[in-house]
Amino acid sequence: MKIVRIPSPGVISVEEAPKPQVTEGHVLLKINCVGFCGSDLNTYLGRNLMAKEAVIPGHEIGATVETIGAGVPDFLKPGTVVTVNPYTNCGHCAACRSGHANACEFNETLGVQRDGAMREYMVLPWEKIIPAQGLDARDCALVEPMSVGFHAVSRAQVTDSDTVMVFGCGMIGVGAIVRASLRGATVIAVDLDDEKLALARRLGAAHAINSKTQDLHATLMELTAGMGPTVVVEAVGSIPTYQAAINEVAFSGRVVCIGYSKNDVTLTTSLFVKKELHIFGSRNATPADFEAVIRYLKRGQCPTSELISACIKPDRALEEMRKWADAPGKYFRIIVDMN
């Protein structure tokens, strides 16, 4: 079978490997579509310090059940269209013991700390397989990144009385925009790219602000009657957006942090107290978040084709990754078709 590997920075290879065999309690998947995400781009660029050496990338997965091993429940049958929960959990750390397996201290994500799904076949424990009948495999590969945004909105307990500002209209930010909109909140999308902002509006954002060409603070004051958004979701991971999240959120507001900043961020900590802020970290997603995204996509109202910047075969992976590296702000997702 074919596998895609990132053996060293700036290099992507397509190799041959033996087809794996199913074992007890596991499922053999025919991998159909896998998304390249921002962590894969950073691995390619040599900036992902968490990635194992010569990793097989890929944790955004659309697949079909090929064979099931002994002890696998009946709801997983050959031919079932599925996606995958790509995170591990130890079951013993503080997060796992408190019911937050998505934040496991020892998590290893597919395509980062362990080899991922960019291969024709893969064997995984049945517990990590999520049925997605009614979706095609390409759309299944969008479920995981959107679920991360869904989870952030759940962390903030967003309701229809909230005004939610989302920094960053990439795939994770898009997930937050969709979920907040579905909950009835007024959503303000913020980005530097007008095309992404236009898409954010189509996905439920009531307002869009280009923070490069518009005065963010003045516009927010106008939109929120001088109070600021009650919830801010930071889905960029940059120093300016982290600082703006604290500065612009309303008094007694909630800030949800998804983005990883590559550098330490200096924050006005007096605002934590003065505003009596609730500041949440948001990591990965739960099975409930995956299922919520699947239900949303099954409605057929999401313009999924607009979220896919390119759909390629494995032998074009290096070429397309180079293009993404040259223009990172212009890409949502690259889907690799493993069929």
N, C-alpha and C positions, 0 to 999 in steps of 0.2 A: 504494500500500500504506500501511497505518497504521504509524506509529512513535510511541513514547512518549519524551518528552524531559523533562529537568529543566532548564529555561532559566534559573532563578534560585532561590535558597533559598526554600522554602515553596511552590514552584510546580511542578506537573507538567502537561504539555500533551500532547494527542493530535493528531498532525499527519498530513498526507498527503505522501508522497514517491514518486518513481518506483521501479518495481521494478528491481532491479539485473540486469545481464546477466552470465552466467558467462564466465570467461576461461580461457586455457590454464593448466593446473596448479591450477585452483580448482574449488570445488564450490558450486553454488547450493543453499542449504538453505531448506526451508519451516520456519520457526520455529513450533513448536507451543506450548511452555511455557517461560517464563523466570522464575527466582526473583529476588525482591527480597532483597538481603542487607544486612548491617550497613553495608557501605561505601556502598550506595545510600541507606540511611537517613541516614548522615552527609553525603552529597552533598545530599540534600533539605534537611537542617538547616543547610547552609552550613559544615560542619565538616571536610569532606574536602579537604584542601589539595592532594591529588594529582589530583583530578578536573579534567578539561578543562572549559572553559566550555560551558554549554548541552549537556551530554553526553547521549547516548542510553544509559541504564543497561543492565545485564544481562550477567552472565557465567556464570550457572548455567542450562544450556540443554538442552532436549529438542527435537529437530528430526527432520525426515525429508529425505533426499536428494531434491532435485527434479531437478537436471540436473548432469551432470559435464562439465568441460571437457576439452580434448585433454591427453593425458599423465597423466591420473588413473588410478591402479591399478584393476584389475578388482574388488577386494574392495568398492569403493564403487559401489553401483548405485542407480539411482532407486528410491525406496521404502524404502531401508535406514533403520532407526531409529538415530539417533546422538546423542551428546553432543559437546562441544567442549572441547579444551584452550584456555583463553582467554588464555594468556600468550604474549608474544613472547620471543624470545631472539636476541641479536645474533650469536652464534657466535664472537666475538672477545675478549670480556672474560675475566677470570681464571676466573669461575664456569663459563662456557660451555666454555672450553678444558680445564677439569678434569672435565667431564662432569656438571656441575650446572646445566643450562640453566634449571631452575625458579628458580634464584637469580640469574639474569642481572642484571648491574648496570644494564642499560638496559631492563629489562622494561617493557612497556606492556600492562596488563590490559584486556580488553574491559570497557566500561562505566565505566572510571576514566580512564586516560590517553588512551584512544581510544574512539570510539563503540561501544556494545555491541549486544546482540542483541534488545533489546525492540522488535522490528519484525517484520513478516510474512515478509520474505525477507532473506537475507544471503548474501554471497559470501565464502568463506574459503579459504585454501590447504588442499589435501587433507591435508597432514601434520598439521593441527590437528584433523581429524575423527576421532572415536573411535566405532566401531560399538558398538551396544548392543542388538542384536536380542534379543528376549525380554523387554525392559522396555517399559513404555509411556512416552510422552513426558513425562508428569508426573513419574514416578520418575527419568527421566534428568536432570531439573533438580535433583535432590538429589545427583547424583554428585559434582560439583565440590566443594561445601562439605564433604561427608563425606571426600573424598580428602585434604583438608588435614589433618584429624585423623588419617587413616591414615598420612600422611607423617610426622607428628610421632612416632608410635609406632615407625615404622621408624628414624627418626633415633636414638632411644634404644635400638634393638636389643633391644626387650622380648622376654622369654621367659617360659615357664611358671613360672619360679622367682621372678618379680618381683611385688611389690605396687605397683600403679600408682595414684596419686591424680591425678584430673583436676579442675582448677579450672574450673568453667563448663560447664553442660549445655545450651548452645546447639548449633547444628548442627555446628560444628567440634568442640566438646567431645564431642558424641555420636559423631562419627566416631572420635575417640580411644578412647572407651569401648568401642565395638564392636570396633575393631581389637585393642586390648589383651586383650579378652575372648576373641576368636578365637585369639589366641596362647597362651591358657591362663593368663594372669596373673590375679591377684586384684585386682579394680578397686574403688577407692573414689571415688565421685562426690561432688563438693562444689558446692553452689549455695545460693542464697537462696530458691529457689522449690520448695515441696514437690511440686507437680505435675511439674516437670521432673525432680526427683529420683526420683519414682515411675517415670517413663518410663525414666530411666537404669537403674533396676533391671531393667526388662523387657528392656532392650537388652544386659544382661550385667554390670552393676555388682553386685558382691557386697554392697557396703555403700553407704549414702548418708548424707551429713552436711549438715544445714542449718546453715551457719556463722553464721547470724543468731540462731538459737535454741539451738544446741549449742556447747559448748566444743570448738573444733577440736583443739587440742593434746591435751587430756585424752582425747578420743575416739580420736584417732590412736594415742596411746600404748597404749590398751586394745586396739585392733584389731591392732597390729603388735608386741605383746609388748615395748613400750618402745623399739623401734628406729626407727620412722618408715618411710614408704614408700621403696622403693628407687628409684622413678621418680616425678617430679612433672611433669605437663603443665599449663602455664599457658595457658589459653585464654580469659582474660577481658581482660587488659590494664589492670589497675588497680594502684595502689600497694600496697594491702593484700595482694592475692593474689601479687604478685611477691615481696613481703617474706616472706609465709608459705611460699612455695615453697622459698626458701633456708633458712628457719628449721626447717621441718618435714621436709625430705628427710633420709633416713638418711645416716650417714657413708659415704663413698665412693659416694654416690648420684648420680643423673642428673636434671637439670632441663632440660625442653624448653620453650622460649619461643615461643609463637605469637602471643599477644595484643600489640597495640600500645598502650602506655600514652601517654595524651595529655600526661602530665607526667613529668619526670625522677623516677626512683625511687632513694631512698637505701637502699643495701643494706649489710648487715654483711659486708664483704669478708673479714674474718678467717675467716669460716666457709668461704669458698672454699678456703682453705688447710687449715684444721683438719680439715675434712671430706673434703679432696681431691676436690672436686666435679667432675663433668663437666657443663658448661653448654652447651646446644646452642640455636642459633637454628633455627627451622623455617619455611620460606617456601614458600607455594604447594604444588604436588604434582607428581609425575612421572607419565609415562604408565603406569608399573607400578602406581602408587597408584590411578589412575582404573580400571584394569582389575581391580584387587582389589575395589574398591567394586562394580563392575558384577557380578562373580561373586557377591559377598555378596548383593546385592539380588535376583539371579536365583533365589536359594534360596527366596524368598518368606517368609522368617522375620522380616523387618523390618516393624514396623507403620508403614509410610510415611504412612498417612493421619493418624497422630498427629503427624507432623513438619510437617504443612502446616496452618498456622493459618487460612489463607483462600486460596481459589482464585477469582480475579476476572477480569473482562474489562478491557481497557485503560481504558475510561471511568470505572472505579471506582478507578483507581490512586491518585489524589490523596486520595480519601476514606479509603482503607485505610491509606495512609501516615500520615495525620494520626492515626489510631487507634494505629498502631504507635509513633509519636513520643510519644503520651500514656502508653503502657504498654509500654515496650520489653522489660521482663522477661517479658512474657506471650506473646511471639511466637517461633515457630521460623522458619517461612518463609511468605512470601506468594508464591503462584504466579500469574503473569499468563498467562492463556490467550489466545494470539494467533490462534487459529483463528477 
